[in-house]
Amino acid sequence: MSGGNAILGFGHLARTCRRIDAATVVPLIAAALQDESAYVRGHADDAAGDLLHYLDVRVPGYES
């Protein structure tokens, strides 16, 4: 469960700080979109949406 929460935190950072180290974060979110856990995938989907909406950063594997 903590992995999903960590991924969701990236979305919160994008929303509240309006910046993020995309080179580091995008691969983590992309991998989480493929996680076996529906919980992790759901939070990855939310985070990818936040990166796209607030930073115009696309995460591979995310379909808006």
Biotite code that builds the C-alpha atoms (Angstrom):
import biotite.structure as struc

atoms = struc.array([
    struc.Atom([0.000, 0.000, 0.000], chain_id="A", res_id=1, res_name="MET", atom_name="CA", element="C"),
    struc.Atom([2.827, 2.445, 0.742], chain_id="A", res_id=2, res_name="SER", atom_name="CA", element="C"),
    struc.Atom([4.010, 2.252, -2.880], chain_id="A", res_id=3, res_name="GLY", atom_name="CA", element="C"),
    struc.Atom([0.668, 3.576, -4.056], chain_id="A", res_id=4, res_name="GLY", atom_name="CA", element="C"),
    struc.Atom([0.789, 6.384, -1.536], chain_id="A", res_id=5, res_name="ASN", atom_name="CA", element="C"),
    struc.Atom([4.298, 7.366, -2.621], chain_id="A", res_id=6, res_name="ALA", atom_name="CA", element="C"),
    struc.Atom([3.231, 7.487, -6.269], chain_id="A", res_id=7, res_name="ILE", atom_name="CA", element="C"),
    struc.Atom([0.184, 9.566, -5.383], chain_id="A", res_id=8, res_name="LEU", atom_name="CA", element="C"),
    struc.Atom([2.515, 11.973, -3.576], chain_id="A", res_id=9, res_name="GLY", atom_name="CA", element="C"),
    struc.Atom([4.177, 12.801, -6.899], chain_id="A", res_id=10, res_name="PHE", atom_name="CA", element="C"),
    struc.Atom([0.834, 13.995, -8.184], chain_id="A", res_id=11, res_name="GLY", atom_name="CA", element="C"),
    struc.Atom([0.350, 16.151, -5.099], chain_id="A", res_id=12, res_name="HIS", atom_name="CA", element="C"),
    struc.Atom([3.795, 17.704, -5.622], chain_id="A", res_id=13, res_name="LEU", atom_name="CA", element="C"),
    struc.Atom([2.937, 18.510, -9.233], chain_id="A", res_id=14, res_name="ALA", atom_name="CA", element="C"),
    struc.Atom([-0.312, 20.129, -8.133], chain_id="A", res_id=15, res_name="ARG", atom_name="CA", element="C"),
    struc.Atom([0.974, 22.097, -5.153], chain_id="A", res_id=16, res_name="THR", atom_name="CA", element="C"),
    struc.Atom([4.542, 22.973, -6.199], chain_id="A", res_id=17, res_name="CYS", atom_name="CA", element="C"),
    struc.Atom([3.958, 23.150, -9.970], chain_id="A", res_id=18, res_name="ARG", atom_name="CA", element="C"),
    struc.Atom([7.314, 21.505, -10.632], chain_id="A", res_id=19, res_name="ARG", atom_name="CA", element="C"),
    struc.Atom([8.914, 18.089, -10.332], chain_id="A", res_id=20, res_name="ILE", atom_name="CA", element="C"),
    struc.Atom([12.006, 16.243, -11.531], chain_id="A", res_id=21, res_name="ASP", atom_name="CA", element="C"),
    struc.Atom([10.262, 14.580, -14.455], chain_id="A", res_id=22, res_name="ALA", atom_name="CA", element="C"),
    struc.Atom([13.341, 12.561, -15.468], chain_id="A", res_id=23, res_name="ALA", atom_name="CA", element="C"),
    struc.Atom([13.186, 10.769, -12.130], chain_id="A", res_id=24, res_name="THR", atom_name="CA", element="C"),
    struc.Atom([9.448, 10.653, -11.473], chain_id="A", res_id=25, res_name="VAL", atom_name="CA", element="C"),
    struc.Atom([7.986, 9.790, -14.878], chain_id="A", res_id=26, res_name="VAL", atom_name="CA", element="C"),
    struc.Atom([9.633, 6.327, -15.096], chain_id="A", res_id=27, res_name="PRO", atom_name="CA", element="C"),
    struc.Atom([8.412, 5.513, -11.571], chain_id="A", res_id=28, res_name="LEU", atom_name="CA", element="C"),
    struc.Atom([4.832, 6.475, -12.382], chain_id="A", res_id=29, res_name="ILE", atom_name="CA", element="C"),
    struc.Atom([4.986, 4.632, -15.713], chain_id="A", res_id=30, res_name="ALA", atom_name="CA", element="C"),
    struc.Atom([6.123, 1.469, -13.925], chain_id="A", res_id=31, res_name="ALA", atom_name="CA", element="C"),
    struc.Atom([3.400, 1.895, -11.301], chain_id="A", res_id=32, res_name="ALA", atom_name="CA", element="C"),
    struc.Atom([0.787, 2.037, -14.078], chain_id="A", res_id=33, res_name="LEU", atom_name="CA", element="C"),
    struc.Atom([1.781, -1.584, -14.802], chain_id="A", res_id=34, res_name="GLN", atom_name="CA", element="C"),
    struc.Atom([1.868, -2.741, -11.163], chain_id="A", res_id=35, res_name="ASP", atom_name="CA", element="C"),
    struc.Atom([0.027, -5.914, -10.177], chain_id="A", res_id=36, res_name="GLU", atom_name="CA", element="C"),
    struc.Atom([-1.840, -4.024, -7.458], chain_id="A", res_id=37, res_name="SER", atom_name="CA", element="C"),
    struc.Atom([-4.994, -2.196, -8.508], chain_id="A", res_id=38, res_name="ALA", atom_name="CA", element="C"),
    struc.Atom([-4.374, 0.205, -5.626], chain_id="A", res_id=39, res_name="TYR", atom_name="CA", element="C"),
    struc.Atom([-0.957, 1.205, -6.973], chain_id="A", res_id=40, res_name="VAL", atom_name="CA", element="C"),
    struc.Atom([-2.242, 1.411, -10.559], chain_id="A", res_id=41, res_name="ARG", atom_name="CA", element="C"),
    struc.Atom([-5.098, 3.656, -9.470], chain_id="A", res_id=42, res_name="GLY", atom_name="CA", element="C"),
    struc.Atom([-2.811, 6.085, -7.688], chain_id="A", res_id=43, res_name="HIS", atom_name="CA", element="C"),
    struc.Atom([-0.399, 6.022, -10.631], chain_id="A", res_id=44, res_name="ALA", atom_name="CA", element="C"),
    struc.Atom([-3.266, 6.940, -12.925], chain_id="A", res_id=45, res_name="ASP", atom_name="CA", element="C"),
    struc.Atom([-4.161, 9.869, -10.660], chain_id="A", res_id=46, res_name="ASP", atom_name="CA", element="C"),
    struc.Atom([-0.540, 11.028, -10.482], chain_id="A", res_id=47, res_name="ALA", atom_name="CA", element="C"),
    struc.Atom([-0.079, 10.787, -14.243], chain_id="A", res_id=48, res_name="ALA", atom_name="CA", element="C"),
    struc.Atom([-3.207, 12.866, -14.700], chain_id="A", res_id=49, res_name="GLY", atom_name="CA", element="C"),
    struc.Atom([-1.888, 15.502, -12.307], chain_id="A", res_id=50, res_name="ASP", atom_name="CA", element="C"),
    struc.Atom([1.458, 15.695, -14.122], chain_id="A", res_id=51, res_name="LEU", atom_name="CA", element="C"),
    struc.Atom([-0.325, 16.145, -17.425], chain_id="A", res_id=52, res_name="LEU", atom_name="CA", element="C"),
    struc.Atom([-2.807, 18.698, -16.126], chain_id="A", res_id=53, res_name="HIS", atom_name="CA", element="C"),
    struc.Atom([-0.510, 20.844, -14.003], chain_id="A", res_id=54, res_name="TYR", atom_name="CA", element="C"),
    struc.Atom([2.868, 20.437, -15.719], chain_id="A", res_id=55, res_name="LEU", atom_name="CA", element="C"),
    struc.Atom([2.015, 19.308, -19.266], chain_id="A", res_id=56, res_name="ASP", atom_name="CA", element="C"),
    struc.Atom([4.234, 16.252, -18.686], chain_id="A", res_id=57, res_name="VAL", atom_name="CA", element="C"),
    struc.Atom([3.084, 12.998, -20.286], chain_id="A", res_id=58, res_name="ARG", atom_name="CA", element="C"),
    struc.Atom([3.666, 9.644, -18.621], chain_id="A", res_id=59, res_name="VAL", atom_name="CA", element="C"),
    struc.Atom([4.026, 6.702, -21.020], chain_id="A", res_id=60, res_name="PRO", atom_name="CA", element="C"),
    struc.Atom([1.164, 4.281, -20.589], chain_id="A", res_id=61, res_name="GLY", atom_name="CA", element="C"),
    struc.Atom([-1.259, 6.915, -19.292], chain_id="A", res_id=62, res_name="TYR", atom_name="CA", element="C"),
    struc.Atom([-4.394, 7.471, -21.300], chain_id="A", res_id=63, res_name="GLU", atom_name="CA", element="C"),
    struc.Atom([-6.269, 10.608, -20.361], chain_id="A", res_id=64, res_name="SER", atom_name="CA", element="C"),
])
